[in-house]
């Protein structure tokens, strides 16, 4: 029943956005009474929060697999693999991601991005340590800090606001090039 309600909520969210979503619409779409919906969820915010948590869990699962695979790849290829995986995961959860970023009242929900950023930052520290071991710690942290902003913003733009006339693959390639240049002092010598 919960999965059915959440599936309906995701559909309504995709069609109408956060502001246009109501528990009545979700219940109707799920084919349940509003009373049944309220047995599981106290209000719209609880419903959205569980959707956010499930989306976040899926994105993090996908990202973990990509990060694990990227460790064995050359630097540029690994970065690109992680970016492509993150873009695909954000696209798969487009409605929830967009609602959390664009429409949800400020402070009403935790955003999906801090969890993603924490995981990316941990692995990026390892990436920099492996590919640029002589980089001073303060410099490495500055580069990682900026790389997180570039990564998340670029992936969100690619997933949620695709650029007309430029393919997703090209945008991912450009972002990978930018990140490798920003993270490594000499990207040409990186493996």
C-alpha atoms as an extended CHARMM CRD file, in Angstrom:
* protein
*
       191  EXT
         1         1  UNK       CA              0.0000000000        0.0000000000        0.0000000000  PROA      1               0.0000000000
         2         2  UNK       CA              2.8210000000        2.4050000000        0.8780000000  PROA      2               0.0000000000
         3         3  UNK       CA              4.5740000000        1.6990000000       -2.4240000000  PROA      3               0.0000000000
         4         4  UNK       CA              1.3440000000        2.2950000000       -4.3190000000  PROA      4               0.0000000000
         5         5  UNK       CA              0.8060000000        5.6170000000       -2.5540000000  PROA      5               0.0000000000
         6         6  UNK       CA              4.4110000000        6.6690000000       -3.1230000000  PROA      6               0.0000000000
         7         7  UNK       CA              4.2170000000        5.7350000000       -6.7970000000  PROA      7               0.0000000000
         8         8  UNK       CA              1.0820000000        7.8360000000       -7.1610000000  PROA      8               0.0000000000
         9         9  UNK       CA              2.7120000000       10.7150000000       -5.2790000000  PROA      9               0.0000000000
        10        10  UNK       CA              5.7170000000       10.6300000000       -7.6220000000  PROA      10              0.0000000000
        11        11  UNK       CA              3.3760000000       10.7690000000      -10.6330000000  PROA      11              0.0000000000
        12        12  UNK       CA              1.3980000000       13.7050000000       -9.2500000000  PROA      12              0.0000000000
        13        13  UNK       CA              4.6260000000       15.4510000000       -8.2680000000  PROA      13              0.0000000000
        14        14  UNK       CA              5.9880000000       15.0130000000      -11.8100000000  PROA      14              0.0000000000
        15        15  UNK       CA              2.8030000000       16.4150000000      -13.3330000000  PROA      15              0.0000000000
        16        16  UNK       CA              1.9520000000       19.2100000000      -10.9150000000  PROA      16              0.0000000000
        17        17  UNK       CA              5.0660000000       19.9610000000       -8.8630000000  PROA      17              0.0000000000
        18        18  UNK       CA              5.2700000000       20.3320000000       -5.1040000000  PROA      18              0.0000000000
        19        19  UNK       CA              2.7600000000       23.1770000000       -4.8500000000  PROA      19              0.0000000000
        20        20  UNK       CA              0.2170000000       21.3060000000       -6.9750000000  PROA      20              0.0000000000
        21        21  UNK       CA              0.4360000000       18.0370000000       -5.0480000000  PROA      21              0.0000000000
        22        22  UNK       CA             -2.3210000000       17.2680000000       -2.5590000000  PROA      22              0.0000000000
        23        23  UNK       CA             -3.1130000000       14.1870000000       -0.5240000000  PROA      23              0.0000000000
        24        24  UNK       CA             -6.5310000000       14.0180000000       -2.2370000000  PROA      24              0.0000000000
        25        25  UNK       CA             -4.8960000000       13.8290000000       -5.6700000000  PROA      25              0.0000000000
        26        26  UNK       CA             -2.4050000000       11.2220000000       -4.4880000000  PROA      26              0.0000000000
        27        27  UNK       CA             -5.1380000000        9.0840000000       -2.9310000000  PROA      27              0.0000000000
        28        28  UNK       CA             -7.2360000000        9.2730000000       -6.1000000000  PROA      28              0.0000000000
        29        29  UNK       CA             -4.2530000000        8.3620000000       -8.2910000000  PROA      29              0.0000000000
        30        30  UNK       CA             -3.3550000000        5.4610000000       -5.9810000000  PROA      30              0.0000000000
        31        31  UNK       CA             -6.9610000000        4.2230000000       -5.9590000000  PROA      31              0.0000000000
        32        32  UNK       CA             -7.2830000000        4.4770000000       -2.1780000000  PROA      32              0.0000000000
        33        33  UNK       CA             -9.3700000000        6.5990000000        0.1110000000  PROA      33              0.0000000000
        34        34  UNK       CA             -7.8640000000        9.7050000000        1.6740000000  PROA      34              0.0000000000
        35        35  UNK       CA             -8.4690000000        8.0260000000        5.0450000000  PROA      35              0.0000000000
        36        36  UNK       CA             -6.3090000000        5.0910000000        3.9710000000  PROA      36              0.0000000000
        37        37  UNK       CA             -3.5600000000        7.4640000000        2.8910000000  PROA      37              0.0000000000
        38        38  UNK       CA             -3.6880000000        9.1640000000        6.2940000000  PROA      38              0.0000000000
        39        39  UNK       CA             -3.2250000000        5.8050000000        8.0200000000  PROA      39              0.0000000000
        40        40  UNK       CA              0.3150000000        5.8120000000        6.6080000000  PROA      40              0.0000000000
        41        41  UNK       CA              1.1210000000        9.5090000000        6.2340000000  PROA      41              0.0000000000
        42        42  UNK       CA              0.1770000000       12.3690000000        8.5590000000  PROA      42              0.0000000000
        43        43  UNK       CA              0.2950000000       14.9750000000        5.8000000000  PROA      43              0.0000000000
        44        44  UNK       CA              1.7280000000       15.9400000000        2.4420000000  PROA      44              0.0000000000
        45        45  UNK       CA              5.1250000000       16.7070000000        3.9820000000  PROA      45              0.0000000000
        46        46  UNK       CA              5.4980000000       13.1950000000        5.4320000000  PROA      46              0.0000000000
        47        47  UNK       CA              4.6480000000       11.7410000000        2.0510000000  PROA      47              0.0000000000
        48        48  UNK       CA              7.2150000000       13.9390000000        0.2980000000  PROA      48              0.0000000000
        49        49  UNK       CA              9.8350000000       13.1900000000        2.9530000000  PROA      49              0.0000000000
        50        50  UNK       CA              9.5520000000        9.4430000000        2.4090000000  PROA      50              0.0000000000
        51        51  UNK       CA              9.7530000000        9.9810000000       -1.3590000000  PROA      51              0.0000000000
        52        52  UNK       CA             12.8680000000       12.0990000000       -0.8070000000  PROA      52              0.0000000000
        53        53  UNK       CA             14.4400000000        9.4800000000        1.4530000000  PROA      53              0.0000000000
        54        54  UNK       CA             13.8050000000        6.6720000000       -1.0360000000  PROA      54              0.0000000000
        55        55  UNK       CA             15.0970000000        8.7390000000       -3.9360000000  PROA      55              0.0000000000
        56        56  UNK       CA             18.1740000000        9.6660000000       -1.9540000000  PROA      56              0.0000000000
        57        57  UNK       CA             18.8100000000        6.0340000000       -1.0540000000  PROA      57              0.0000000000
        58        58  UNK       CA             18.5830000000        4.9850000000       -4.6980000000  PROA      58              0.0000000000
        59        59  UNK       CA             20.8610000000        7.8030000000       -5.8940000000  PROA      59              0.0000000000
        60        60  UNK       CA             23.4150000000        6.9180000000       -3.2220000000  PROA      60              0.0000000000
        61        61  UNK       CA             23.2620000000        3.2210000000       -4.1110000000  PROA      61              0.0000000000
        62        62  UNK       CA             23.8930000000        3.9970000000       -7.7720000000  PROA      62              0.0000000000
        63        63  UNK       CA             26.6440000000        6.4350000000       -6.8680000000  PROA      63              0.0000000000
        64        64  UNK       CA             28.3650000000        3.9260000000       -4.5870000000  PROA      64              0.0000000000
        65        65  UNK       CA             28.5450000000        1.4090000000       -7.4170000000  PROA      65              0.0000000000
        66        66  UNK       CA             29.9280000000        4.0260000000       -9.7980000000  PROA      66              0.0000000000
        67        67  UNK       CA             32.4900000000        5.2660000000       -7.3030000000  PROA      67              0.0000000000
        68        68  UNK       CA             33.6460000000        1.7240000000       -6.6210000000  PROA      68              0.0000000000
        69        69  UNK       CA             34.0720000000        1.0390000000      -10.3390000000  PROA      69              0.0000000000
        70        70  UNK       CA             35.7720000000        4.4120000000      -10.9480000000  PROA      70              0.0000000000
        71        71  UNK       CA             38.6290000000        3.6230000000       -8.5680000000  PROA      71              0.0000000000
        72        72  UNK       CA             40.0760000000        1.1260000000      -11.0650000000  PROA      72              0.0000000000
        73        73  UNK       CA             39.7160000000        3.4750000000      -14.0630000000  PROA      73              0.0000000000
        74        74  UNK       CA             42.0830000000        6.1460000000      -15.3650000000  PROA      74              0.0000000000
        75        75  UNK       CA             41.3340000000        9.5340000000      -13.7680000000  PROA      75              0.0000000000
        76        76  UNK       CA             39.3300000000       11.1560000000      -16.5870000000  PROA      76              0.0000000000
        77        77  UNK       CA             37.3910000000        7.9730000000      -17.3690000000  PROA      77              0.0000000000
        78        78  UNK       CA             36.5300000000        7.4260000000      -13.7030000000  PROA      78              0.0000000000
        79        79  UNK       CA             35.3390000000       11.0020000000      -13.2280000000  PROA      79              0.0000000000
        80        80  UNK       CA             33.1920000000       10.7500000000      -16.3440000000  PROA      80              0.0000000000
        81        81  UNK       CA             31.6990000000        7.4440000000      -15.1840000000  PROA      81              0.0000000000
        82        82  UNK       CA             30.6820000000        8.9370000000      -11.8420000000  PROA      82              0.0000000000
        83        83  UNK       CA             29.1820000000       12.0110000000      -13.5230000000  PROA      83              0.0000000000
        84        84  UNK       CA             27.1720000000        9.9320000000      -16.0000000000  PROA      84              0.0000000000
        85        85  UNK       CA             25.8540000000        7.7480000000      -13.1820000000  PROA      85              0.0000000000
        86        86  UNK       CA             24.8660000000       10.7520000000      -11.0720000000  PROA      86              0.0000000000
        87        87  UNK       CA             23.0980000000       12.4330000000      -14.0080000000  PROA      87              0.0000000000
        88        88  UNK       CA             21.1730000000        9.2250000000      -14.7870000000  PROA      88              0.0000000000
        89        89  UNK       CA             20.1300000000        8.8060000000      -11.1360000000  PROA      89              0.0000000000
        90        90  UNK       CA             18.9960000000       12.4330000000      -10.8690000000  PROA      90              0.0000000000
        91        91  UNK       CA             17.0040000000       12.0710000000      -14.0920000000  PROA      91              0.0000000000
        92        92  UNK       CA             15.3610000000        8.8990000000      -12.8000000000  PROA      92              0.0000000000
        93        93  UNK       CA             14.1990000000       10.8610000000       -9.7490000000  PROA      93              0.0000000000
        94        94  UNK       CA             13.5810000000       14.0940000000      -11.6370000000  PROA      94              0.0000000000
        95        95  UNK       CA             10.2340000000       14.9200000000      -10.0140000000  PROA      95              0.0000000000
        96        96  UNK       CA             11.4620000000       14.4930000000       -6.4520000000  PROA      96              0.0000000000
        97        97  UNK       CA             14.7890000000       16.1980000000       -7.1210000000  PROA      97              0.0000000000
        98        98  UNK       CA             13.1370000000       19.1700000000       -8.7910000000  PROA      98              0.0000000000
        99        99  UNK       CA             10.5900000000       19.4810000000       -5.9910000000  PROA      99              0.0000000000
       100       100  UNK       CA             13.2870000000       19.4300000000       -3.3370000000  PROA      100             0.0000000000
       101       101  UNK       CA             15.3960000000       22.0050000000       -5.1330000000  PROA      101             0.0000000000
       102       102  UNK       CA             12.9190000000       24.3290000000       -6.7850000000  PROA      102             0.0000000000
       103       103  UNK       CA              9.5900000000       24.1460000000       -5.0460000000  PROA      103             0.0000000000
       104       104  UNK       CA              9.7110000000       22.8070000000       -1.5250000000  PROA      104             0.0000000000
       105       105  UNK       CA              9.3510000000       25.4670000000        1.1520000000  PROA      105             0.0000000000
       106       106  UNK       CA             12.7960000000       26.3480000000        2.4600000000  PROA      106             0.0000000000
       107       107  UNK       CA             13.5930000000       24.2420000000        5.4780000000  PROA      107             0.0000000000
       108       108  UNK       CA             10.6100000000       21.9210000000        5.0920000000  PROA      108             0.0000000000
       109       109  UNK       CA             12.7210000000       18.9520000000        4.0130000000  PROA      109             0.0000000000
       110       110  UNK       CA             16.3160000000       17.9090000000        3.9930000000  PROA      110             0.0000000000
       111       111  UNK       CA             17.6880000000       18.1500000000        0.4930000000  PROA      111             0.0000000000
       112       112  UNK       CA             18.9490000000       15.0910000000       -1.3640000000  PROA      112             0.0000000000
       113       113  UNK       CA             22.1900000000       16.8810000000       -2.2270000000  PROA      113             0.0000000000
       114       114  UNK       CA             24.0470000000       17.0670000000        1.1100000000  PROA      114             0.0000000000
       115       115  UNK       CA             24.0570000000       13.2720000000        1.3810000000  PROA      115             0.0000000000
       116       116  UNK       CA             25.2960000000       12.9370000000       -2.1850000000  PROA      116             0.0000000000
       117       117  UNK       CA             27.9210000000       15.6230000000       -1.6440000000  PROA      117             0.0000000000
       118       118  UNK       CA             29.2600000000       13.9180000000        1.5010000000  PROA      118             0.0000000000
       119       119  UNK       CA             29.7420000000       10.6380000000       -0.3300000000  PROA      119             0.0000000000
       120       120  UNK       CA             31.2910000000       12.3190000000       -3.3690000000  PROA      120             0.0000000000
       121       121  UNK       CA             33.6460000000       14.3490000000       -1.1910000000  PROA      121             0.0000000000
       122       122  UNK       CA             34.9040000000       11.2710000000        0.6630000000  PROA      122             0.0000000000
       123       123  UNK       CA             35.7630000000        9.4670000000       -2.5370000000  PROA      123             0.0000000000
       124       124  UNK       CA             37.1670000000       12.6170000000       -4.1370000000  PROA      124             0.0000000000
       125       125  UNK       CA             39.6230000000       12.8890000000       -1.2380000000  PROA      125             0.0000000000
       126       126  UNK       CA             40.8360000000        9.3900000000       -2.0500000000  PROA      126             0.0000000000
       127       127  UNK       CA             40.9530000000       10.2470000000       -5.7680000000  PROA      127             0.0000000000
       128       128  UNK       CA             43.1150000000       13.3300000000       -5.1070000000  PROA      128             0.0000000000
       129       129  UNK       CA             45.3670000000       11.4280000000       -2.6710000000  PROA      129             0.0000000000
       130       130  UNK       CA             45.9670000000        8.7140000000       -5.2910000000  PROA      130             0.0000000000
       131       131  UNK       CA             46.3700000000       10.9790000000       -8.3260000000  PROA      131             0.0000000000
       132       132  UNK       CA             48.0560000000       13.9880000000       -6.6670000000  PROA      132             0.0000000000
       133       133  UNK       CA             49.7900000000       12.6720000000       -3.5250000000  PROA      133             0.0000000000
       134       134  UNK       CA             52.1250000000       15.6890000000       -3.2680000000  PROA      134             0.0000000000
       135       135  UNK       CA             49.3100000000       18.2470000000       -3.2340000000  PROA      135             0.0000000000
       136       136  UNK       CA             49.3040000000       20.0990000000        0.1320000000  PROA      136             0.0000000000
       137       137  UNK       CA             46.2860000000       19.2160000000        2.2890000000  PROA      137             0.0000000000
       138       138  UNK       CA             44.8500000000       22.7600000000        2.3140000000  PROA      138             0.0000000000
       139       139  UNK       CA             45.1240000000       22.9850000000       -1.4790000000  PROA      139             0.0000000000
       140       140  UNK       CA             43.5120000000       19.5660000000       -1.8920000000  PROA      140             0.0000000000
       141       141  UNK       CA             40.5920000000       20.5620000000        0.3520000000  PROA      141             0.0000000000
       142       142  UNK       CA             40.0880000000       23.8350000000       -1.5480000000  PROA      142             0.0000000000
       143       143  UNK       CA             39.9850000000       21.9630000000       -4.8580000000  PROA      143             0.0000000000
       144       144  UNK       CA             37.6100000000       19.3230000000       -3.4790000000  PROA      144             0.0000000000
       145       145  UNK       CA             35.3090000000       21.9790000000       -2.0220000000  PROA      145             0.0000000000
       146       146  UNK       CA             34.9980000000       23.7260000000       -5.3830000000  PROA      146             0.0000000000
       147       147  UNK       CA             34.7220000000       20.4410000000       -7.2750000000  PROA      147             0.0000000000
       148       148  UNK       CA             31.6700000000       19.4400000000       -5.2170000000  PROA      148             0.0000000000
       149       149  UNK       CA             29.8370000000       22.6050000000       -6.2220000000  PROA      149             0.0000000000
       150       150  UNK       CA             30.7660000000       22.1770000000       -9.8730000000  PROA      150             0.0000000000
       151       151  UNK       CA             29.8310000000       18.4900000000       -9.8560000000  PROA      151             0.0000000000
       152       152  UNK       CA             26.4420000000       18.8530000000       -8.2380000000  PROA      152             0.0000000000
       153       153  UNK       CA             25.3970000000       21.9680000000      -10.0960000000  PROA      153             0.0000000000
       154       154  UNK       CA             26.5260000000       20.6290000000      -13.4560000000  PROA      154             0.0000000000
       155       155  UNK       CA             24.8090000000       17.2670000000      -12.9230000000  PROA      155             0.0000000000
       156       156  UNK       CA             21.5850000000       18.9650000000      -11.8460000000  PROA      156             0.0000000000
       157       157  UNK       CA             21.6480000000       21.2400000000      -14.8860000000  PROA      157             0.0000000000
       158       158  UNK       CA             22.3370000000       18.3180000000      -17.2230000000  PROA      158             0.0000000000
       159       159  UNK       CA             19.6150000000       16.1590000000      -15.6210000000  PROA      159             0.0000000000
       160       160  UNK       CA             16.9020000000       18.7680000000      -15.0280000000  PROA      160             0.0000000000
       161       161  UNK       CA             17.5930000000       21.5400000000      -17.5390000000  PROA      161             0.0000000000
       162       162  UNK       CA             19.1460000000       19.9390000000      -20.6200000000  PROA      162             0.0000000000
       163       163  UNK       CA             20.7190000000       22.3810000000      -23.0190000000  PROA      163             0.0000000000
       164       164  UNK       CA             19.1060000000       22.4310000000      -26.4570000000  PROA      164             0.0000000000
       165       165  UNK       CA             21.5090000000       21.5340000000      -29.2170000000  PROA      165             0.0000000000
       166       166  UNK       CA             24.1430000000       19.9920000000      -26.9250000000  PROA      166             0.0000000000
       167       167  UNK       CA             24.0160000000       16.3010000000      -26.1250000000  PROA      167             0.0000000000
       168       168  UNK       CA             24.0450000000       14.9960000000      -22.5900000000  PROA      168             0.0000000000
       169       169  UNK       CA             27.2150000000       13.0460000000      -23.3810000000  PROA      169             0.0000000000
       170       170  UNK       CA             28.9930000000       16.2070000000      -24.5200000000  PROA      170             0.0000000000
       171       171  UNK       CA             27.9950000000       18.0750000000      -21.3670000000  PROA      171             0.0000000000
       172       172  UNK       CA             29.2110000000       15.1880000000      -19.2140000000  PROA      172             0.0000000000
       173       173  UNK       CA             32.4980000000       15.1060000000      -21.1450000000  PROA      173             0.0000000000
       174       174  UNK       CA             33.0080000000       18.8430000000      -20.6550000000  PROA      174             0.0000000000
       175       175  UNK       CA             32.2530000000       18.5570000000      -16.9470000000  PROA      175             0.0000000000
       176       176  UNK       CA             34.6710000000       15.6370000000      -16.5630000000  PROA      176             0.0000000000
       177       177  UNK       CA             37.4100000000       17.6270000000      -18.3090000000  PROA      177             0.0000000000
       178       178  UNK       CA             36.7430000000       20.6150000000      -16.0570000000  PROA      178             0.0000000000
       179       179  UNK       CA             36.8340000000       18.5210000000      -12.8860000000  PROA      179             0.0000000000
       180       180  UNK       CA             40.0360000000       16.6950000000      -13.7610000000  PROA      180             0.0000000000
       181       181  UNK       CA             41.7010000000       20.0320000000      -14.5580000000  PROA      181             0.0000000000
       182       182  UNK       CA             40.4780000000       21.5040000000      -11.2750000000  PROA      182             0.0000000000
       183       183  UNK       CA             41.2980000000       18.5680000000       -9.0240000000  PROA      183             0.0000000000
       184       184  UNK       CA             44.7130000000       17.5750000000      -10.2860000000  PROA      184             0.0000000000
       185       185  UNK       CA             47.7070000000       19.9140000000      -10.5390000000  PROA      185             0.0000000000
       186       186  UNK       CA             48.9750000000       18.0680000000      -13.6230000000  PROA      186             0.0000000000
       187       187  UNK       CA             46.1020000000       16.1180000000      -15.1940000000  PROA      187             0.0000000000
       188       188  UNK       CA             48.2910000000       14.9740000000      -18.0900000000  PROA      188             0.0000000000
       189       189  UNK       CA             50.3490000000       12.7790000000      -15.7610000000  PROA      189             0.0000000000
       190       190  UNK       CA             47.3090000000       11.3090000000      -13.9830000000  PROA      190             0.0000000000
       191       191  UNK       CA             46.7120000000        7.6710000000      -14.7510000000  PROA      191             0.0000000000
